[in-house]
């Protein structure tokens, strides 16, 4: 039985980010592609800014320039366990492309069944989320790897494929900025790969990924 209320389950797309939460916003982002999938107690979140550089002709990390690797390693993509203690929701990040010391917690308010407002407890930001999974409310599917980390979260025809990466001989500094890492460390950090995929018939297609060249292609495990 999930400890996260069913009203949270499904795929959500962010339609607005505003700072601060109250008053006239000083910063608004309604262009980034941001998806959050909640499958039972587990979540995955993928955020790709609208200003993503051109990756035409690139088909692997090895083909990326250092500038491209730095940009990729600075993306926001994470997965883990969710806990809801109304009105608070906390996302415990067990897989994280860009770790930090900040705790990810929001004050939640449902505007309607499929529209959710999230505000930072200190009023730093406000986000509006819209559920885009439709049809019958299916049972979420969760698959974990041998270490217990999530590798596949599915809700109906929507899913997140998660590669948590593997241990390397010299682990990069998890809290270092991408610009502070060596090229080898940047590639090691990019071992974390999260993809939003959607089912079309018998095929899962990558709609958004931390690695742009994977998009608009069938999912390859």
C-alpha positions in Angstrom: 0.0 0.0 0.0 1.4 3.4 -1.0 2.0 6.0 1.7 1.6 8.7 -1.0 -2.1 9.5 -1.5 -3.4 8.3 -4.9 -4.3 11.9 -6.0 -0.5 12.4 -6.4 -0.1 9.4 -8.7 0.6 9.9 -12.4 2.6 12.0 -14.7 2.7 15.8 -14.0 4.0 18.5 -16.3 5.1 21.8 -14.8 3.3 24.8 -16.5 4.8 27.6 -14.4 7.7 28.5 -12.2 7.7 31.9 -10.5 9.9 33.6 -8.0 9.0 34.6 -5.4 5.8 32.7 -4.5 3.9 35.8 -3.5 3.5 39.2 -5.2 4.9 40.3 -8.5 7.2 37.6 -9.9 10.8 38.7 -10.5 11.5 35.6 -12.5 9.1 33.4 -14.5 9.9 30.1 -16.4 7.1 28.6 -18.5 9.3 27.3 -21.3 11.4 24.6 -19.7 10.3 21.0 -20.2 9.7 19.6 -16.7 8.1 16.3 -16.0 7.5 14.5 -12.6 6.2 11.0 -12.5 4.8 9.7 -9.2 4.4 5.9 -9.1 3.3 4.8 -5.6 5.9 5.9 -3.1 8.5 6.5 -5.9 9.2 9.5 -8.0 11.3 10.6 -11.0 11.8 14.2 -12.1 13.4 15.4 -15.3 13.9 19.1 -16.2 15.3 20.4 -19.5 15.7 24.2 -19.9 14.5 25.8 -23.1 18.0 27.1 -23.8 19.5 23.7 -24.4 22.4 23.9 -26.8 22.4 22.3 -30.2 23.4 18.6 -30.0 22.9 17.9 -33.7 25.4 15.3 -34.9 26.2 14.1 -31.4 25.4 10.5 -30.6 27.3 9.7 -27.4 29.0 11.3 -24.4 32.4 10.7 -26.0 31.4 12.9 -28.9 30.5 15.9 -26.7 32.7 18.9 -26.3 33.7 19.9 -22.7 31.2 22.8 -22.9 28.4 20.3 -23.9 29.4 18.0 -21.1 29.3 20.8 -18.5 25.8 21.8 -19.7 24.5 18.2 -19.5 26.0 17.7 -16.1 24.2 20.8 -14.8 20.7 19.6 -15.6 18.2 18.7 -13.0 17.2 15.0 -13.0 16.5 12.8 -9.9 14.5 9.9 -8.6 13.8 8.4 -5.2 11.2 8.1 -2.4 8.4 10.5 -1.8 6.7 11.3 1.5 3.6 13.3 2.0 2.7 14.8 5.4 -0.1 17.2 4.4 0.4 19.9 3.3 4.1 19.1 2.9 5.6 16.8 0.3 9.2 15.8 0.5 11.2 14.2 -2.4 14.1 12.2 -1.0 16.6 12.0 -3.9 18.3 8.6 -4.1 19.5 9.1 -7.7 20.6 12.6 -8.5 22.4 14.1 -11.5 23.2 17.4 -9.7 23.2 16.7 -5.9 23.1 19.6 -3.4 22.7 20.0 0.3 19.2 21.5 -0.1 16.2 19.6 1.1 13.5 19.2 -1.6 10.2 20.0 0.2 7.1 21.8 -1.0 3.9 23.1 0.5 1.2 21.5 -1.7 -2.3 22.7 -2.6 -4.6 21.0 -5.1 -6.4 23.6 -7.2 -8.5 20.7 -8.7 -7.9 17.0 -9.1 -5.4 17.5 -11.9 -3.8 20.8 -11.0 -1.4 21.1 -8.2 0.4 24.2 -6.7 3.7 23.8 -5.0 5.3 26.5 -3.0 8.7 26.6 -1.2 8.1 26.6 2.6 10.0 30.0 2.8 8.2 31.5 -0.2 11.2 31.4 -2.6 9.2 30.0 -5.5 5.8 28.8 -6.7 5.3 26.0 -9.2 2.1 24.9 -11.0 1.8 21.3 -12.1 -0.8 19.8 -14.5 -1.5 16.1 -14.6 -1.2 14.8 -18.2 -1.8 11.1 -17.6 -5.4 10.4 -18.7 -7.9 7.6 -18.8 -8.4 5.0 -16.1 -6.2 5.3 -13.0 -3.9 2.3 -13.4 -1.8 0.7 -10.7 1.7 2.1 -10.8 4.6 -0.2 -11.7 7.9 0.1 -9.9 11.1 -1.9 -10.8 14.3 -1.5 -8.8 17.8 -2.6 -9.5 19.9 -5.0 -7.4 20.9 -2.2 -5.0 17.2 -1.2 -4.4 17.3 2.0 -6.5 14.5 2.7 -8.9 15.2 1.8 -12.5 11.7 1.9 -14.0 8.6 3.8 -12.9 5.4 3.5 -14.9 1.9 4.9 -14.8 -0.2 3.8 -17.7 1.4 4.8 -21.0 3.9 7.0 -19.3 7.2 5.9 -17.6 10.6 7.1 -16.5 13.6 4.9 -17.3 16.4 5.5 -14.7 20.0 4.5 -14.9 21.6 5.3 -11.6 25.1 4.9 -13.0 27.7 2.6 -11.5 30.6 3.0 -9.1 33.8 4.3 -10.7 37.3 4.0 -9.4 37.5 7.8 -8.7 34.1 9.1 -7.7 33.7 12.8 -8.7 33.0 15.3 -6.0 29.2 15.1 -5.8 28.8 18.7 -4.7 31.3 20.2 -7.2 30.0 22.5 -9.9 30.4 21.1 -13.4 33.0 23.7 -14.3 35.1 22.4 -11.4 35.2 18.8 -12.7 37.6 17.2 -15.1 36.3 15.9 -18.4 36.5 12.3 -17.0 34.6 13.3 -13.9 31.9 15.0 -16.0 31.4 11.8 -18.0 31.3 9.9 -14.7 28.6 12.2 -13.4 26.6 11.7 -16.6 26.4 8.0 -15.9 23.1 9.1 -14.3 20.6 9.0 -17.2 16.9 9.6 -16.8 14.5 9.4 -19.7 10.8 10.2 -19.9 9.2 7.6 -22.3 5.7 7.2 -23.7 4.2 4.0 -25.0 3.0 3.9 -28.6 1.5 0.5 -29.3 4.1 -2.0 -28.4 7.0 0.5 -28.5 8.3 2.9 -25.8 9.5 6.1 -27.3 11.9 8.5 -25.6 10.3 11.9 -25.4 12.8 13.7 -23.2 16.2 12.6 -21.9 19.3 13.9 -20.0 21.1 12.8 -23.2 19.4 14.7 -26.1 20.5 12.2 -28.8 18.3 9.5 -27.3 15.1 11.5 -27.9 12.5 10.6 -30.6 13.9 7.1 -30.7 12.7 3.8 -29.3 13.8 3.1 -25.8 16.9 1.0 -25.7 17.6 -0.7 -22.3 
